[in-house]
Amino acid sequence: MITQIRGVLRSVNDEALTLAVEPFELEVLIPEHTRRQLQGKVGESITLHTTFYIEGQAMGGKMVPRLIGFLSPVDREFFDTFCSVDGVGVRKALRAMVRPVRELARTIQEQDVKVLATFPGIGEAMAERIVAKLRRKVGIFALIVTPEGAGPLSHANGEAENAEPDVVRDTFSALLSVGHSEMEARAALDRVLSGKKKFKSVADMIEAIYQQSKP
């Protein structure tokens, strides 16, 4: 499994990009939001976090391996979660990801079917199905914060966020376990992640949260 590739961006079209990874040029499917971020970066070196899927019919049809790329491992993880909903599928998920993952996750978590139904390929019935399946599973993605002032390619250039996704997820769980509501835990994480300090462990993040809460 190829989980990350780096190369020179050759072209970007509606659903895919071409990446030069010498001696090859690879076609990589990308979400709509990623396409908008990368369309002005032709000729530059970028890094994509990738996953594979097989497109086609198993019985008598042509099976085509496809590489899918994202600007961060968090985006890739959200995509996998999104595709777990019956009827969504890879292509539909890529078209529907028109906004940052954090916004999409919050739309689902807040059960905003009306807004979700406006995304490409997602009608009202599908939006209701997505909310029913994922509203309790996307909380961690709603907590993701990009450091203030960071450009859209911060992940692609290999720069770390304030904290690894596992640290954010485990801190969120720890706050819930000691009696905080989901809203309180999310607000606390938003506060500490909005600064420039980087957190390497749950203990570091918990300490920062309680330092901020002191009068």
PyMOL commands that place a pseudoatom at each C-alpha (Angstrom):
pseudoatom trace, name=CA, resn=MET, resi=1, chain=A, elem=C, hetatm=0, pos=[0.000, 0.000, 0.000]
pseudoatom trace, name=CA, resn=ILE, resi=2, chain=A, elem=C, hetatm=0, pos=[1.338, 3.431, -0.975]
pseudoatom trace, name=CA, resn=THR, resi=3, chain=A, elem=C, hetatm=0, pos=[0.346, 5.821, 1.815]
pseudoatom trace, name=CA, resn=GLN, resi=4, chain=A, elem=C, hetatm=0, pos=[2.334, 8.917, 0.824]
pseudoatom trace, name=CA, resn=ILE, resi=5, chain=A, elem=C, hetatm=0, pos=[3.917, 10.246, -2.351]
pseudoatom trace, name=CA, resn=ARG, resi=6, chain=A, elem=C, hetatm=0, pos=[5.886, 13.360, -3.208]
pseudoatom trace, name=CA, resn=GLY, resi=7, chain=A, elem=C, hetatm=0, pos=[6.367, 14.738, -6.692]
pseudoatom trace, name=CA, resn=VAL, resi=8, chain=A, elem=C, hetatm=0, pos=[5.990, 17.663, -9.051]
pseudoatom trace, name=CA, resn=LEU, resi=9, chain=A, elem=C, hetatm=0, pos=[2.442, 18.678, -9.884]
pseudoatom trace, name=CA, resn=ARG, resi=10, chain=A, elem=C, hetatm=0, pos=[2.058, 18.528, -13.685]
pseudoatom trace, name=CA, resn=SER, resi=11, chain=A, elem=C, hetatm=0, pos=[-1.643, 19.264, -14.138]
pseudoatom trace, name=CA, resn=VAL, resi=12, chain=A, elem=C, hetatm=0, pos=[-4.965, 19.507, -12.315]
pseudoatom trace, name=CA, resn=ASN, resi=13, chain=A, elem=C, hetatm=0, pos=[-8.329, 18.717, -13.888]
pseudoatom trace, name=CA, resn=ASP, resi=14, chain=A, elem=C, hetatm=0, pos=[-11.876, 18.359, -12.599]
pseudoatom trace, name=CA, resn=GLU, resi=15, chain=A, elem=C, hetatm=0, pos=[-11.424, 15.097, -10.701]
pseudoatom trace, name=CA, resn=ALA, resi=16, chain=A, elem=C, hetatm=0, pos=[-7.732, 14.235, -10.752]
pseudoatom trace, name=CA, resn=LEU, resi=17, chain=A, elem=C, hetatm=0, pos=[-4.203, 15.544, -10.958]
pseudoatom trace, name=CA, resn=THR, resi=18, chain=A, elem=C, hetatm=0, pos=[-1.039, 14.304, -12.631]
pseudoatom trace, name=CA, resn=LEU, resi=19, chain=A, elem=C, hetatm=0, pos=[2.006, 13.979, -10.394]
pseudoatom trace, name=CA, resn=ALA, resi=20, chain=A, elem=C, hetatm=0, pos=[5.539, 13.434, -11.715]
pseudoatom trace, name=CA, resn=VAL, resi=21, chain=A, elem=C, hetatm=0, pos=[7.337, 10.927, -9.499]
pseudoatom trace, name=CA, resn=GLU, resi=22, chain=A, elem=C, hetatm=0, pos=[10.398, 10.095, -11.546]
pseudoatom trace, name=CA, resn=PRO, resi=23, chain=A, elem=C, hetatm=0, pos=[10.497, 8.052, -13.682]
pseudoatom trace, name=CA, resn=PHE, resi=24, chain=A, elem=C, hetatm=0, pos=[6.684, 7.881, -13.598]
pseudoatom trace, name=CA, resn=GLU, resi=25, chain=A, elem=C, hetatm=0, pos=[3.740, 10.220, -13.980]
pseudoatom trace, name=CA, resn=LEU, resi=26, chain=A, elem=C, hetatm=0, pos=[0.785, 9.179, -11.840]
pseudoatom trace, name=CA, resn=GLU, resi=27, chain=A, elem=C, hetatm=0, pos=[-2.892, 10.076, -12.107]
pseudoatom trace, name=CA, resn=VAL, resi=28, chain=A, elem=C, hetatm=0, pos=[-4.331, 10.697, -8.639]
pseudoatom trace, name=CA, resn=LEU, resi=29, chain=A, elem=C, hetatm=0, pos=[-8.007, 11.285, -7.869]
pseudoatom trace, name=CA, resn=ILE, resi=30, chain=A, elem=C, hetatm=0, pos=[-8.592, 14.193, -5.478]
pseudoatom trace, name=CA, resn=PRO, resi=31, chain=A, elem=C, hetatm=0, pos=[-11.501, 15.789, -3.576]
pseudoatom trace, name=CA, resn=GLU, resi=32, chain=A, elem=C, hetatm=0, pos=[-12.988, 19.006, -4.928]
pseudoatom trace, name=CA, resn=HIS, resi=33, chain=A, elem=C, hetatm=0, pos=[-11.661, 21.111, -2.041]
pseudoatom trace, name=CA, resn=THR, resi=34, chain=A, elem=C, hetatm=0, pos=[-8.147, 19.777, -2.671]
pseudoatom trace, name=CA, resn=ARG, resi=35, chain=A, elem=C, hetatm=0, pos=[-8.464, 20.552, -6.378]
pseudoatom trace, name=CA, resn=ARG, resi=36, chain=A, elem=C, hetatm=0, pos=[-9.151, 24.213, -5.595]
pseudoatom trace, name=CA, resn=GLN, resi=37, chain=A, elem=C, hetatm=0, pos=[-6.182, 24.364, -3.240]
pseudoatom trace, name=CA, resn=LEU, resi=38, chain=A, elem=C, hetatm=0, pos=[-3.785, 22.863, -5.781]
pseudoatom trace, name=CA, resn=GLN, resi=39, chain=A, elem=C, hetatm=0, pos=[-4.885, 24.340, -9.104]
pseudoatom trace, name=CA, resn=GLY, resi=40, chain=A, elem=C, hetatm=0, pos=[-2.464, 27.269, -8.739]
pseudoatom trace, name=CA, resn=LYS, resi=41, chain=A, elem=C, hetatm=0, pos=[0.478, 25.043, -7.756]
pseudoatom trace, name=CA, resn=VAL, resi=42, chain=A, elem=C, hetatm=0, pos=[1.323, 23.443, -11.104]
pseudoatom trace, name=CA, resn=GLY, resi=43, chain=A, elem=C, hetatm=0, pos=[5.083, 22.991, -11.404]
pseudoatom trace, name=CA, resn=GLU, resi=44, chain=A, elem=C, hetatm=0, pos=[5.623, 22.867, -7.634]
pseudoatom trace, name=CA, resn=SER, resi=45, chain=A, elem=C, hetatm=0, pos=[6.578, 19.910, -5.463]
pseudoatom trace, name=CA, resn=ILE, resi=46, chain=A, elem=C, hetatm=0, pos=[3.744, 18.602, -3.291]
pseudoatom trace, name=CA, resn=THR, resi=47, chain=A, elem=C, hetatm=0, pos=[3.112, 15.699, -0.917]
pseudoatom trace, name=CA, resn=LEU, resi=48, chain=A, elem=C, hetatm=0, pos=[-0.090, 13.652, -0.972]
pseudoatom trace, name=CA, resn=HIS, resi=49, chain=A, elem=C, hetatm=0, pos=[-1.379, 11.161, 1.583]
pseudoatom trace, name=CA, resn=THR, resi=50, chain=A, elem=C, hetatm=0, pos=[-2.855, 8.364, -0.469]
pseudoatom trace, name=CA, resn=THR, resi=51, chain=A, elem=C, hetatm=0, pos=[-5.099, 5.317, -0.518]
pseudoatom trace, name=CA, resn=PHE, resi=52, chain=A, elem=C, hetatm=0, pos=[-6.064, 2.794, -3.201]
pseudoatom trace, name=CA, resn=TYR, resi=53, chain=A, elem=C, hetatm=0, pos=[-9.358, 1.447, -4.411]
pseudoatom trace, name=CA, resn=ILE, resi=54, chain=A, elem=C, hetatm=0, pos=[-10.392, -0.793, -7.294]
pseudoatom trace, name=CA, resn=GLU, resi=55, chain=A, elem=C, hetatm=0, pos=[-12.917, 0.683, -9.720]
pseudoatom trace, name=CA, resn=GLY, resi=56, chain=A, elem=C, hetatm=0, pos=[-15.118, -1.562, -11.828]
pseudoatom trace, name=CA, resn=GLN, resi=57, chain=A, elem=C, hetatm=0, pos=[-17.296, -4.657, -11.677]
pseudoatom trace, name=CA, resn=ALA, resi=58, chain=A, elem=C, hetatm=0, pos=[-15.838, -7.878, -10.328]
pseudoatom trace, name=CA, resn=MET, resi=59, chain=A, elem=C, hetatm=0, pos=[-17.972, -10.068, -12.582]
pseudoatom trace, name=CA, resn=GLY, resi=60, chain=A, elem=C, hetatm=0, pos=[-16.907, -9.766, -16.212]
pseudoatom trace, name=CA, resn=GLY, resi=61, chain=A, elem=C, hetatm=0, pos=[-15.999, -6.086, -16.092]
pseudoatom trace, name=CA, resn=LYS, resi=62, chain=A, elem=C, hetatm=0, pos=[-12.756, -4.167, -16.289]
pseudoatom trace, name=CA, resn=MET, resi=63, chain=A, elem=C, hetatm=0, pos=[-11.074, -3.636, -12.916]
pseudoatom trace, name=CA, resn=VAL, resi=64, chain=A, elem=C, hetatm=0, pos=[-8.991, -0.457, -12.681]
pseudoatom trace, name=CA, resn=PRO, resi=65, chain=A, elem=C, hetatm=0, pos=[-6.770, 0.398, -9.684]
pseudoatom trace, name=CA, resn=ARG, resi=66, chain=A, elem=C, hetatm=0, pos=[-7.143, 4.032, -8.642]
pseudoatom trace, name=CA, resn=LEU, resi=67, chain=A, elem=C, hetatm=0, pos=[-4.902, 6.119, -6.401]
pseudoatom trace, name=CA, resn=ILE, resi=68, chain=A, elem=C, hetatm=0, pos=[-6.636, 8.803, -4.303]
pseudoatom trace, name=CA, resn=GLY, resi=69, chain=A, elem=C, hetatm=0, pos=[-4.693, 11.686, -2.755]
pseudoatom trace, name=CA, resn=PHE, resi=70, chain=A, elem=C, hetatm=0, pos=[-5.266, 14.097, 0.126]
pseudoatom trace, name=CA, resn=LEU, resi=71, chain=A, elem=C, hetatm=0, pos=[-3.320, 16.963, 1.645]
pseudoatom trace, name=CA, resn=SER, resi=72, chain=A, elem=C, hetatm=0, pos=[-3.361, 15.442, 5.125]
pseudoatom trace, name=CA, resn=PRO, resi=73, chain=A, elem=C, hetatm=0, pos=[-3.852, 12.063, 6.823]
pseudoatom trace, name=CA, resn=VAL, resi=74, chain=A, elem=C, hetatm=0, pos=[-6.883, 13.568, 8.592]
pseudoatom trace, name=CA, resn=ASP, resi=75, chain=A, elem=C, hetatm=0, pos=[-8.581, 14.264, 5.247]
pseudoatom trace, name=CA, resn=ARG, resi=76, chain=A, elem=C, hetatm=0, pos=[-7.849, 10.684, 4.189]
pseudoatom trace, name=CA, resn=GLU, resi=77, chain=A, elem=C, hetatm=0, pos=[-9.310, 9.296, 7.416]
pseudoatom trace, name=CA, resn=PHE, resi=78, chain=A, elem=C, hetatm=0, pos=[-12.450, 11.415, 7.044]
pseudoatom trace, name=CA, resn=PHE, resi=79, chain=A, elem=C, hetatm=0, pos=[-12.845, 10.207, 3.457]
pseudoatom trace, name=CA, resn=ASP, resi=80, chain=A, elem=C, hetatm=0, pos=[-12.715, 6.575, 4.615]
pseudoatom trace, name=CA, resn=THR, resi=81, chain=A, elem=C, hetatm=0, pos=[-15.350, 7.342, 7.260]
pseudoatom trace, name=CA, resn=PHE, resi=82, chain=A, elem=C, hetatm=0, pos=[-17.530, 9.169, 4.737]
pseudoatom trace, name=CA, resn=CYS, resi=83, chain=A, elem=C, hetatm=0, pos=[-17.369, 6.229, 2.314]
pseudoatom trace, name=CA, resn=SER, resi=84, chain=A, elem=C, hetatm=0, pos=[-18.659, 3.872, 5.027]
pseudoatom trace, name=CA, resn=VAL, resi=85, chain=A, elem=C, hetatm=0, pos=[-22.184, 5.215, 4.436]
pseudoatom trace, name=CA, resn=ASP, resi=86, chain=A, elem=C, hetatm=0, pos=[-24.222, 2.978, 2.134]
pseudoatom trace, name=CA, resn=GLY, resi=87, chain=A, elem=C, hetatm=0, pos=[-24.682, 4.603, -1.266]
pseudoatom trace, name=CA, resn=VAL, resi=88, chain=A, elem=C, hetatm=0, pos=[-21.955, 7.230, -0.945]
pseudoatom trace, name=CA, resn=GLY, resi=89, chain=A, elem=C, hetatm=0, pos=[-19.094, 5.556, -2.804]
pseudoatom trace, name=CA, resn=VAL, resi=90, chain=A, elem=C, hetatm=0, pos=[-15.665, 6.877, -3.707]
pseudoatom trace, name=CA, resn=ARG, resi=91, chain=A, elem=C, hetatm=0, pos=[-16.574, 9.205, -6.571]
pseudoatom trace, name=CA, resn=LYS, resi=92, chain=A, elem=C, hetatm=0, pos=[-19.553, 10.715, -4.760]
pseudoatom trace, name=CA, resn=ALA, resi=93, chain=A, elem=C, hetatm=0, pos=[-17.492, 11.286, -1.615]
pseudoatom trace, name=CA, resn=LEU, resi=94, chain=A, elem=C, hetatm=0, pos=[-14.757, 13.062, -3.585]
pseudoatom trace, name=CA, resn=ARG, resi=95, chain=A, elem=C, hetatm=0, pos=[-17.267, 15.361, -5.296]
pseudoatom trace, name=CA, resn=ALA, resi=96, chain=A, elem=C, hetatm=0, pos=[-19.062, 16.097, -2.032]
pseudoatom trace, name=CA, resn=MET, resi=97, chain=A, elem=C, hetatm=0, pos=[-15.882, 17.130, -0.185]
pseudoatom trace, name=CA, resn=VAL, resi=98, chain=A, elem=C, hetatm=0, pos=[-16.154, 20.751, -1.323]
pseudoatom trace, name=CA, resn=ARG, resi=99, chain=A, elem=C, hetatm=0, pos=[-15.358, 22.312, 2.062]
pseudoatom trace, name=CA, resn=PRO, resi=100, chain=A, elem=C, hetatm=0, pos=[-12.598, 21.720, 4.658]
pseudoatom trace, name=CA, resn=VAL, resi=101, chain=A, elem=C, hetatm=0, pos=[-13.044, 18.496, 6.615]
pseudoatom trace, name=CA, resn=ARG, resi=102, chain=A, elem=C, hetatm=0, pos=[-13.670, 20.387, 9.844]
pseudoatom trace, name=CA, resn=GLU, resi=103, chain=A, elem=C, hetatm=0, pos=[-16.670, 22.176, 8.311]
pseudoatom trace, name=CA, resn=LEU, resi=104, chain=A, elem=C, hetatm=0, pos=[-18.069, 18.991, 6.796]
pseudoatom trace, name=CA, resn=ALA, resi=105, chain=A, elem=C, hetatm=0, pos=[-17.735, 17.167, 10.103]
pseudoatom trace, name=CA, resn=ARG, resi=106, chain=A, elem=C, hetatm=0, pos=[-19.498, 19.928, 12.003]
pseudoatom trace, name=CA, resn=THR, resi=107, chain=A, elem=C, hetatm=0, pos=[-22.308, 20.003, 9.469]
pseudoatom trace, name=CA, resn=ILE, resi=108, chain=A, elem=C, hetatm=0, pos=[-22.840, 16.290, 10.030]
pseudoatom trace, name=CA, resn=GLN, resi=109, chain=A, elem=C, hetatm=0, pos=[-22.406, 16.467, 13.801]
pseudoatom trace, name=CA, resn=GLU, resi=110, chain=A, elem=C, hetatm=0, pos=[-24.930, 19.304, 14.055]
pseudoatom trace, name=CA, resn=GLN, resi=111, chain=A, elem=C, hetatm=0, pos=[-27.343, 17.250, 11.905]
pseudoatom trace, name=CA, resn=ASP, resi=112, chain=A, elem=C, hetatm=0, pos=[-27.726, 20.090, 9.410]
pseudoatom trace, name=CA, resn=VAL, resi=113, chain=A, elem=C, hetatm=0, pos=[-29.415, 18.014, 6.714]
pseudoatom trace, name=CA, resn=LYS, resi=114, chain=A, elem=C, hetatm=0, pos=[-30.484, 21.111, 4.769]
pseudoatom trace, name=CA, resn=VAL, resi=115, chain=A, elem=C, hetatm=0, pos=[-26.896, 22.301, 4.240]
pseudoatom trace, name=CA, resn=LEU, resi=116, chain=A, elem=C, hetatm=0, pos=[-25.491, 18.823, 3.695]
pseudoatom trace, name=CA, resn=ALA, resi=117, chain=A, elem=C, hetatm=0, pos=[-28.071, 18.146, 0.988]
pseudoatom trace, name=CA, resn=THR, resi=118, chain=A, elem=C, hetatm=0, pos=[-26.673, 21.045, -1.071]
pseudoatom trace, name=CA, resn=PHE, resi=119, chain=A, elem=C, hetatm=0, pos=[-23.280, 19.367, -1.545]
pseudoatom trace, name=CA, resn=PRO, resi=120, chain=A, elem=C, hetatm=0, pos=[-22.714, 17.849, -5.014]
pseudoatom trace, name=CA, resn=GLY, resi=121, chain=A, elem=C, hetatm=0, pos=[-24.326, 14.428, -5.346]
pseudoatom trace, name=CA, resn=ILE, resi=122, chain=A, elem=C, hetatm=0, pos=[-25.899, 14.567, -1.867]
pseudoatom trace, name=CA, resn=GLY, resi=123, chain=A, elem=C, hetatm=0, pos=[-29.659, 15.024, -1.891]
pseudoatom trace, name=CA, resn=GLU, resi=124, chain=A, elem=C, hetatm=0, pos=[-31.900, 15.215, 1.154]
pseudoatom trace, name=CA, resn=ALA, resi=125, chain=A, elem=C, hetatm=0, pos=[-32.391, 11.458, 1.492]
pseudoatom trace, name=CA, resn=MET, resi=126, chain=A, elem=C, hetatm=0, pos=[-28.663, 10.786, 1.299]
pseudoatom trace, name=CA, resn=ALA, resi=127, chain=A, elem=C, hetatm=0, pos=[-27.945, 13.643, 3.726]
pseudoatom trace, name=CA, resn=GLU, resi=128, chain=A, elem=C, hetatm=0, pos=[-30.308, 12.089, 6.274]
pseudoatom trace, name=CA, resn=ARG, resi=129, chain=A, elem=C, hetatm=0, pos=[-28.567, 8.738, 5.842]
pseudoatom trace, name=CA, resn=ILE, resi=130, chain=A, elem=C, hetatm=0, pos=[-25.130, 10.326, 6.340]
pseudoatom trace, name=CA, resn=VAL, resi=131, chain=A, elem=C, hetatm=0, pos=[-26.233, 12.142, 9.485]
pseudoatom trace, name=CA, resn=ALA, resi=132, chain=A, elem=C, hetatm=0, pos=[-27.832, 9.017, 10.939]
pseudoatom trace, name=CA, resn=LYS, resi=133, chain=A, elem=C, hetatm=0, pos=[-24.685, 6.952, 10.318]
pseudoatom trace, name=CA, resn=LEU, resi=134, chain=A, elem=C, hetatm=0, pos=[-21.931, 9.455, 11.118]
pseudoatom trace, name=CA, resn=ARG, resi=135, chain=A, elem=C, hetatm=0, pos=[-23.180, 12.091, 13.556]
pseudoatom trace, name=CA, resn=ARG, resi=136, chain=A, elem=C, hetatm=0, pos=[-21.565, 10.288, 16.493]
pseudoatom trace, name=CA, resn=LYS, resi=137, chain=A, elem=C, hetatm=0, pos=[-18.403, 9.352, 14.592]
pseudoatom trace, name=CA, resn=VAL, resi=138, chain=A, elem=C, hetatm=0, pos=[-17.145, 12.674, 13.203]
pseudoatom trace, name=CA, resn=GLY, resi=139, chain=A, elem=C, hetatm=0, pos=[-16.563, 14.600, 16.439]
pseudoatom trace, name=CA, resn=ILE, resi=140, chain=A, elem=C, hetatm=0, pos=[-12.783, 14.237, 16.204]
pseudoatom trace, name=CA, resn=PHE, resi=141, chain=A, elem=C, hetatm=0, pos=[-12.732, 15.751, 12.706]
pseudoatom trace, name=CA, resn=ALA, resi=142, chain=A, elem=C, hetatm=0, pos=[-14.776, 18.743, 13.905]
pseudoatom trace, name=CA, resn=LEU, resi=143, chain=A, elem=C, hetatm=0, pos=[-11.962, 19.496, 16.364]
pseudoatom trace, name=CA, resn=ILE, resi=144, chain=A, elem=C, hetatm=0, pos=[-9.199, 19.831, 13.778]
pseudoatom trace, name=CA, resn=VAL, resi=145, chain=A, elem=C, hetatm=0, pos=[-7.670, 23.312, 13.796]
pseudoatom trace, name=CA, resn=THR, resi=146, chain=A, elem=C, hetatm=0, pos=[-5.107, 24.651, 11.327]
pseudoatom trace, name=CA, resn=PRO, resi=147, chain=A, elem=C, hetatm=0, pos=[-2.646, 27.060, 12.988]
pseudoatom trace, name=CA, resn=GLU, resi=148, chain=A, elem=C, hetatm=0, pos=[-3.602, 30.665, 12.356]
pseudoatom trace, name=CA, resn=GLY, resi=149, chain=A, elem=C, hetatm=0, pos=[-1.903, 32.062, 9.289]
pseudoatom trace, name=CA, resn=ALA, resi=150, chain=A, elem=C, hetatm=0, pos=[-0.913, 28.691, 7.886]
pseudoatom trace, name=CA, resn=GLY, resi=151, chain=A, elem=C, hetatm=0, pos=[-1.370, 28.360, 4.145]
pseudoatom trace, name=CA, resn=PRO, resi=152, chain=A, elem=C, hetatm=0, pos=[-3.522, 25.732, 2.488]
pseudoatom trace, name=CA, resn=LEU, resi=153, chain=A, elem=C, hetatm=0, pos=[-0.548, 23.520, 1.730]
pseudoatom trace, name=CA, resn=SER, resi=154, chain=A, elem=C, hetatm=0, pos=[0.801, 23.279, 5.275]
pseudoatom trace, name=CA, resn=HIS, resi=155, chain=A, elem=C, hetatm=0, pos=[0.056, 19.541, 5.323]
pseudoatom trace, name=CA, resn=ALA, resi=156, chain=A, elem=C, hetatm=0, pos=[1.377, 18.998, 1.821]
pseudoatom trace, name=CA, resn=ASN, resi=157, chain=A, elem=C, hetatm=0, pos=[4.705, 20.512, 2.767]
pseudoatom trace, name=CA, resn=GLY, resi=158, chain=A, elem=C, hetatm=0, pos=[5.084, 18.131, 5.662]
pseudoatom trace, name=CA, resn=GLU, resi=159, chain=A, elem=C, hetatm=0, pos=[4.531, 20.660, 8.451]
pseudoatom trace, name=CA, resn=ALA, resi=160, chain=A, elem=C, hetatm=0, pos=[2.902, 19.325, 11.619]
pseudoatom trace, name=CA, resn=GLU, resi=161, chain=A, elem=C, hetatm=0, pos=[-0.336, 20.613, 13.047]
pseudoatom trace, name=CA, resn=ASN, resi=162, chain=A, elem=C, hetatm=0, pos=[-0.565, 21.753, 16.672]
pseudoatom trace, name=CA, resn=ALA, resi=163, chain=A, elem=C, hetatm=0, pos=[-1.056, 18.123, 17.630]
pseudoatom trace, name=CA, resn=GLU, resi=164, chain=A, elem=C, hetatm=0, pos=[-1.273, 14.728, 15.994]
pseudoatom trace, name=CA, resn=PRO, resi=165, chain=A, elem=C, hetatm=0, pos=[-4.856, 13.543, 15.393]
pseudoatom trace, name=CA, resn=ASP, resi=166, chain=A, elem=C, hetatm=0, pos=[-4.414, 10.720, 17.949]
pseudoatom trace, name=CA, resn=VAL, resi=167, chain=A, elem=C, hetatm=0, pos=[-3.451, 13.226, 20.644]
pseudoatom trace, name=CA, resn=VAL, resi=168, chain=A, elem=C, hetatm=0, pos=[-6.513, 15.364, 19.915]
pseudoatom trace, name=CA, resn=ARG, resi=169, chain=A, elem=C, hetatm=0, pos=[-8.789, 12.319, 19.849]
pseudoatom trace, name=CA, resn=ASP, resi=170, chain=A, elem=C, hetatm=0, pos=[-7.444, 10.897, 23.121]
pseudoatom trace, name=CA, resn=THR, resi=171, chain=A, elem=C, hetatm=0, pos=[-7.624, 14.258, 24.867]
pseudoatom trace, name=CA, resn=PHE, resi=172, chain=A, elem=C, hetatm=0, pos=[-11.225, 14.652, 23.754]
pseudoatom trace, name=CA, resn=SER, resi=173, chain=A, elem=C, hetatm=0, pos=[-12.027, 11.211, 25.193]
pseudoatom trace, name=CA, resn=ALA, resi=174, chain=A, elem=C, hetatm=0, pos=[-10.212, 12.051, 28.429]
pseudoatom trace, name=CA, resn=LEU, resi=175, chain=A, elem=C, hetatm=0, pos=[-12.253, 15.229, 28.891]
pseudoatom trace, name=CA, resn=LEU, resi=176, chain=A, elem=C, hetatm=0, pos=[-15.478, 13.307, 28.351]
pseudoatom trace, name=CA, resn=SER, resi=177, chain=A, elem=C, hetatm=0, pos=[-14.409, 10.639, 30.849]
pseudoatom trace, name=CA, resn=VAL, resi=178, chain=A, elem=C, hetatm=0, pos=[-14.048, 13.193, 33.658]
pseudoatom trace, name=CA, resn=GLY, resi=179, chain=A, elem=C, hetatm=0, pos=[-17.475, 14.688, 33.126]
pseudoatom trace, name=CA, resn=HIS, resi=180, chain=A, elem=C, hetatm=0, pos=[-17.111, 17.389, 30.466]
pseudoatom trace, name=CA, resn=SER, resi=181, chain=A, elem=C, hetatm=0, pos=[-19.826, 17.559, 27.819]
pseudoatom trace, name=CA, resn=GLU, resi=182, chain=A, elem=C, hetatm=0, pos=[-18.915, 17.231, 24.137]
pseudoatom trace, name=CA, resn=MET, resi=183, chain=A, elem=C, hetatm=0, pos=[-19.488, 20.965, 23.700]
pseudoatom trace, name=CA, resn=GLU, resi=184, chain=A, elem=C, hetatm=0, pos=[-17.211, 21.835, 26.637]
pseudoatom trace, name=CA, resn=ALA, resi=185, chain=A, elem=C, hetatm=0, pos=[-14.503, 19.450, 25.438]
pseudoatom trace, name=CA, resn=ARG, resi=186, chain=A, elem=C, hetatm=0, pos=[-14.639, 20.839, 21.900]
pseudoatom trace, name=CA, resn=ALA, resi=187, chain=A, elem=C, hetatm=0, pos=[-14.438, 24.437, 23.143]
pseudoatom trace, name=CA, resn=ALA, resi=188, chain=A, elem=C, hetatm=0, pos=[-11.471, 23.608, 25.381]
pseudoatom trace, name=CA, resn=LEU, resi=189, chain=A, elem=C, hetatm=0, pos=[-9.602, 21.943, 22.529]
pseudoatom trace, name=CA, resn=ASP, resi=190, chain=A, elem=C, hetatm=0, pos=[-10.395, 24.806, 20.169]
pseudoatom trace, name=CA, resn=ARG, resi=191, chain=A, elem=C, hetatm=0, pos=[-8.854, 27.260, 22.649]
pseudoatom trace, name=CA, resn=VAL, resi=192, chain=A, elem=C, hetatm=0, pos=[-5.551, 25.444, 23.064]
pseudoatom trace, name=CA, resn=LEU, resi=193, chain=A, elem=C, hetatm=0, pos=[-5.245, 24.486, 19.392]
pseudoatom trace, name=CA, resn=SER, resi=194, chain=A, elem=C, hetatm=0, pos=[-5.812, 28.039, 18.173]
pseudoatom trace, name=CA, resn=GLY, resi=195, chain=A, elem=C, hetatm=0, pos=[-2.337, 29.080, 19.358]
pseudoatom trace, name=CA, resn=LYS, resi=196, chain=A, elem=C, hetatm=0, pos=[1.080, 28.150, 17.993]
pseudoatom trace, name=CA, resn=LYS, resi=197, chain=A, elem=C, hetatm=0, pos=[2.124, 25.742, 20.751]
pseudoatom trace, name=CA, resn=LYS, resi=198, chain=A, elem=C, hetatm=0, pos=[2.520, 22.142, 19.631]
pseudoatom trace, name=CA, resn=PHE, resi=199, chain=A, elem=C, hetatm=0, pos=[1.405, 19.260, 21.819]
pseudoatom trace, name=CA, resn=LYS, resi=200, chain=A, elem=C, hetatm=0, pos=[3.208, 15.927, 21.758]
pseudoatom trace, name=CA, resn=SER, resi=201, chain=A, elem=C, hetatm=0, pos=[1.079, 14.138, 24.359]
pseudoatom trace, name=CA, resn=VAL, resi=202, chain=A, elem=C, hetatm=0, pos=[-2.350, 14.073, 25.957]
pseudoatom trace, name=CA, resn=ALA, resi=203, chain=A, elem=C, hetatm=0, pos=[-0.792, 15.142, 29.266]
pseudoatom trace, name=CA, resn=ASP, resi=204, chain=A, elem=C, hetatm=0, pos=[0.651, 18.279, 27.664]
pseudoatom trace, name=CA, resn=MET, resi=205, chain=A, elem=C, hetatm=0, pos=[-2.681, 19.208, 26.145]
pseudoatom trace, name=CA, resn=ILE, resi=206, chain=A, elem=C, hetatm=0, pos=[-4.669, 18.513, 29.334]
pseudoatom trace, name=CA, resn=GLU, resi=207, chain=A, elem=C, hetatm=0, pos=[-2.256, 20.676, 31.322]
pseudoatom trace, name=CA, resn=ALA, resi=208, chain=A, elem=C, hetatm=0, pos=[-2.641, 23.544, 28.832]
pseudoatom trace, name=CA, resn=ILE, resi=209, chain=A, elem=C, hetatm=0, pos=[-6.445, 23.267, 28.962]
pseudoatom trace, name=CA, resn=TYR, resi=210, chain=A, elem=C, hetatm=0, pos=[-6.547, 23.488, 32.735]
pseudoatom trace, name=CA, resn=GLN, resi=211, chain=A, elem=C, hetatm=0, pos=[-3.978, 26.280, 32.810]
pseudoatom trace, name=CA, resn=GLN, resi=212, chain=A, elem=C, hetatm=0, pos=[-6.298, 28.298, 30.573]
pseudoatom trace, name=CA, resn=SER, resi=213, chain=A, elem=C, hetatm=0, pos=[-9.287, 27.564, 32.818]
pseudoatom trace, name=CA, resn=LYS, resi=214, chain=A, elem=C, hetatm=0, pos=[-7.631, 28.971, 35.932]
pseudoatom trace, name=CA, resn=PRO, resi=215, chain=A, elem=C, hetatm=0, pos=[-8.931, 32.423, 37.016]
for i in range(1, 215): cmd.bond("trace and resi %d" % i, "trace and resi %d" % (i + 1))
show_as sticks, trace
zoom trace
